[in-house]
Amino acid sequence: MSDLEDRIVQIMKTIYDPEIPVDIFELGLIYEVKVEEDNQVFIDMTLTSPNCPVAESLPKEVEDKVASVDGVTSAKVNIVFDPPWDKDMMSEEAKLELGFL
């Protein structure tokens, strides 16, 4: 992972799903982070459900925070629901935090 990718991941770890006290990265909501040659960032992410109450605001928050990372020229989030999110996508840390382990 490059330094820029690492900083992008670190900023995403500051964004929390408001209903679950775990950041979106550890929750497994981030499916892919692609950094182009010109440092444009494209992120495939999902939500815990299609009816998520922050379906409008959460992707915008991700775009804004990632775009603020030094060196990033722009950030675009693509919401996907395939594969559907489930708790098995969470990191071990998230599962432990939520009492699933």
RATA-V381979 format. One line per field, one symbol per residue. ss: DSSP state (H for helix, E for strand, L for the rest). phi: phi as a letter, one per 20 degrees, with the letter a starting at -180 (. if undefined). psi: psi as a letter, one per 30 degrees, with the letter a starting at -180 (. if undefined). Layout:
ss=???
phi=???
psi=???
This chain:
ss=LLHHHHHHHHHHLLLELLLLLLEHHHHLLEEEEEELLLLEEEEEELLLLLLLLLLLHHHHHHHHHHHLLLLLLEEEEEELLLLLLLHHHLLHHHHHHLLLL
phi=.fgffffffffffeddffecfcfffffnfeebcddfgemfddcecccfbfegfdgeefgfffgffffefgofeaccddecccfffbffeffggfffgened
psi=kleeeeeeeeeffgkkkffkhklfeffgfjekjkjleggkkkkklllflfgkfgfeeeeeeeeeeeffkkfkelkkkjklgjlkklffflleeeeeeggf.
